[in-house]
Amino acid sequence: MNKHIIVYSAKLCGDCQQLKSFLDGEGIRYENRDIRENREHGEELERRTGKLGVPYIVIDGEWKRAYQPDRPFSENFVRDLLGIA
């Protein structure tokens, strides 16, 4: 995959861990920005989205919520976000 991907996450976030595990399993390279370990990442996320909800994913500069509220993690949802089969 030839996209620049940034994942905003937190260690205690189950969906975040599943998202990163999925990306790793698919061999998709990404930069992880933990909003709890680095305050600046949390501030940037809140400034860009108005929220501190994670995971958020930035794909080639486009910000997308990488979770569905009140639903469990879905590989199909993430595949759709990334545009992969």
C-alpha angles and dihedrals in degrees: 000000000000099000129113106237130188121184120202107204148144128225095237093050111104094198089051092054092047091049093051091045090052092049091047091049091051091048091242113155118223143158114242119215113188109205093202097050094045117037092198091062091054091048091050092049092050092045092051099040106019089237144078094217115132150240098050121164129203114205114189089333096314114121116220133173105241096201138059114230113246092006131100122250112289125199089198091056091052092045088055091049091052095040095237130135 
